[in-house]
Amino acid sequence: MAADEKTYQAKTGQAKDRIKEVAGRTVGNDRLTAEGRAGQARGDARQAKQKIKDTLTD
């Protein structure tokens, strides 16, 4: 997988998880809200990892 593709996947994952969080908040579902927040954190970590990897390989 190319670096750009991994970055794209991280960003789309973050967007999906943001939607999950907002939907959970809207309907009052704490579990869905927590899943959305956790997913966003995973996406942030993936994105940071990819940035570090890109910096080290340049």
N, C-alpha and C positions, 0 to 999 in steps of 0.2 A: 504494500500500500504506500502511495506517495505521501509526502509530508502534507501537501495541500489537502489531500483527501482526508487525512486524519484530523486536521484542523477543522475541516468542514463538518466531519462527523461530530466532533466535540461541540461545535457551535449549534448544530441542529439538535443535538441531544439536550443542550442547555435550553433551547427554545421550547422543546417538547416538555421538559421538566418545569419550565416556568408556567406553561399552560396548565400543567397538572396542579401546580401550587395554587394558581389563581382559581381554578375550578374547585379545588378542595376548600379554599377559603370561602368561595361564593356559596357552596352548598353546606358549609359547616362540617366538612369531613376532615378531621384532624389527621387521619392516616394518609389521605391523599395529599394533603398539604406537606406533611413530613416527607413523603416519597419525592415530591417535587423538589423540595429543598435539598434533599440528599443527592438527587440526580444532578442538580445544578452544581453542587460541590464536586461531584465526580467529573463533571464537564470542565469545571475550572481547573482541577488538578491535571486533567489530560491536556488542556490547552497550555498550561504552564510547563508541563513536561515537554511538550512539542516545541515551545519557544526556546527552552534551554537546549534541547537537542539541536535545533536549527542554529543557535548561536555557537555551539561548540563545533559544529561541522563546517561552519563558514570560515 
